[in-house]
Amino acid sequence: MELPYGISGFYNSDEPKPPEVDVSEYKKLCDDFADKLNGRVLEFTDTLYPANFHKAFFELPGTNICLVMNKHYPVLAFAKTVEALKIEFINFSEGAQAIPEDYTVLTADILEAAVPENLNELPVEELNNGEKEQIKYWKPETIGQIVFNFWD
């Protein structure tokens, strides 16, 4: 998967601002997801500074799970836990099948892939200068730490 421009949420003032996903669409997605899997939304959180993602916790038959969505693109991931500065990504095939096709669900292996030392080797359409600066500063170890970050 190529990472789109501005997925980290960063850009310099002389660069185009990354798009933003309508949080009300994510809220609807979460309600529909819970209904499809006979569960319920336990907690819904809009993006809280410094995170660049929305999150929802669900109680589903036999498990509790979190679904995070990037603030800028309809890119989702399932997580076992979301704690300060740490997300434990998991695969949840039943849940992924319940997500509409206009969303992208990233798997744990993609999210846990190492960030190359040479930023030019990142799977991106185009990194803006603000993102390059933040990646050099924060030194994320995985792709997931770029797509779903707590950088300020």
C-alpha positions as CSV (number, residue, x, y, z in Angstrom):
1,M,0.0,0.0,0.0
2,E,1.3,3.4,-0.9
3,L,0.9,6.1,1.8
4,P,-1.0,9.1,0.4
5,Y,0.3,12.7,0.7
6,G,-0.2,14.1,4.2
7,I,-1.4,10.9,5.9
8,S,0.7,11.7,8.9
9,G,-1.3,15.0,9.3
10,F,1.8,17.2,8.9
11,Y,2.6,19.7,6.2
12,N,4.4,23.1,6.1
13,S,2.5,26.3,5.7
14,D,3.6,26.7,2.1
15,E,2.3,23.2,1.2
16,P,-1.3,22.1,0.5
17,K,-3.2,21.0,3.6
18,P,-4.0,17.2,3.6
19,P,-7.7,16.4,3.2
20,E,-9.8,15.4,6.2
21,V,-12.4,12.6,6.5
22,D,-15.8,13.7,7.9
23,V,-16.0,12.4,11.4
24,S,-19.7,12.0,11.2
25,E,-19.1,9.4,8.4
26,Y,-16.8,7.5,10.7
27,K,-19.4,7.6,13.5
28,K,-22.0,6.1,11.1
29,L,-19.5,3.5,10.0
30,C,-18.9,2.5,13.7
31,D,-22.7,2.2,14.4
32,D,-23.2,0.1,11.2
33,F,-20.2,-2.0,12.1
34,A,-21.5,-2.7,15.6
35,D,-24.9,-3.6,14.2
36,K,-23.5,-6.0,11.5
37,L,-21.4,-7.9,14.1
38,N,-24.1,-7.9,16.9
39,G,-22.1,-5.7,19.1
40,R,-22.2,-2.2,20.5
41,V,-20.0,0.8,20.6
42,L,-18.5,1.2,24.1
43,E,-16.6,4.4,23.4
44,F,-16.2,6.8,20.4
45,T,-13.5,9.3,20.4
46,D,-13.0,12.1,17.8
47,T,-9.4,13.0,17.2
48,L,-7.8,14.3,20.4
49,Y,-4.6,16.2,20.2
50,P,-1.9,15.1,19.5
51,A,-3.4,11.9,17.8
52,N,-4.0,12.0,14.0
53,F,-6.8,9.4,14.2
54,H,-10.3,8.7,15.5
55,K,-11.0,5.6,17.6
56,A,-13.9,3.5,18.7
57,F,-14.0,0.6,21.1
58,F,-16.5,-2.1,20.6
59,E,-18.0,-5.0,22.6
60,L,-18.6,-7.8,20.2
61,P,-19.7,-11.4,20.9
62,G,-16.6,-13.1,22.4
63,T,-14.2,-10.1,22.2
64,N,-13.6,-6.4,22.6
65,I,-11.8,-4.5,19.9
66,C,-10.8,-1.1,18.8
67,L,-11.2,0.4,15.3
68,V,-9.0,3.4,14.4
69,M,-9.4,5.6,11.4
70,N,-6.8,8.1,10.1
71,K,-8.1,11.6,10.3
72,H,-7.1,12.5,6.7
73,Y,-7.9,9.4,4.7
74,P,-10.5,6.5,5.0
75,V,-7.8,4.2,6.2
76,L,-8.7,1.9,9.1
77,A,-7.0,-0.6,11.4
78,F,-8.1,-3.0,14.1
79,A,-6.3,-2.9,17.4
80,K,-6.3,-4.8,20.6
81,T,-5.3,-1.8,22.6
82,V,-4.7,1.9,22.1
83,E,-2.7,3.5,24.8
84,A,-0.6,6.7,25.1
85,L,1.9,6.5,22.3
86,K,1.3,2.7,21.6
87,I,-1.2,0.9,19.5
88,E,-1.3,-2.9,19.3
89,F,-2.5,-3.7,15.8
90,I,-4.3,-7.0,15.1
91,N,-5.9,-8.7,12.1
92,F,-9.6,-9.2,12.4
93,S,-10.9,-10.7,9.2
94,E,-14.5,-11.0,10.3
95,G,-14.5,-7.3,11.1
96,A,-12.6,-6.3,7.9
97,Q,-15.3,-8.1,5.9
98,A,-17.9,-5.9,7.6
99,I,-16.2,-2.6,6.4
100,P,-17.5,-1.0,3.2
101,E,-15.3,-1.1,0.1
102,D,-14.7,2.6,0.1
103,Y,-12.5,2.2,3.2
104,T,-9.1,0.6,3.3
105,V,-8.4,-1.8,6.2
106,L,-4.7,-2.2,6.8
107,T,-3.4,-5.5,8.2
108,A,-1.1,-5.9,11.1
109,D,1.8,-7.0,8.8
110,I,1.6,-3.8,6.8
111,L,1.4,-1.7,9.9
112,E,4.2,-3.4,11.7
113,A,6.5,-3.2,8.6
114,A,9.7,-1.4,9.4
115,V,10.3,2.2,8.3
116,P,13.3,2.2,6.0
117,E,16.3,4.3,7.0
118,N,16.2,6.0,3.6
119,L,12.9,7.9,3.5
120,N,13.0,7.8,-0.2
121,E,12.2,4.0,0.1
122,L,9.0,4.6,2.0
123,P,5.9,3.4,0.1
124,V,4.4,6.8,-0.4
125,E,2.9,8.7,-3.3
126,E,4.7,11.8,-2.2
127,L,6.0,12.9,1.2
128,N,5.6,16.6,1.8
129,N,8.5,18.4,3.5
130,G,6.6,18.7,6.8
131,E,6.1,15.0,7.0
132,K,9.8,14.4,6.2
133,E,10.8,16.7,9.0
134,Q,8.4,15.0,11.5
135,I,9.5,11.5,10.5
136,K,13.2,12.5,11.0
137,Y,12.3,14.0,14.4
138,W,10.0,11.3,15.8
139,K,11.9,8.3,14.2
140,P,8.9,6.0,13.9
141,E,9.9,2.3,13.7
142,T,6.9,1.1,11.8
143,I,4.5,2.2,9.1
144,G,1.7,2.1,11.6
145,Q,3.4,4.8,13.7
146,I,3.3,7.1,10.7
147,V,-0.3,6.4,9.7
148,F,-1.6,6.4,13.3
149,N,0.6,8.7,15.3
150,F,0.6,10.8,18.5
151,W,3.0,13.4,17.2
152,D,2.6,17.1,18.2
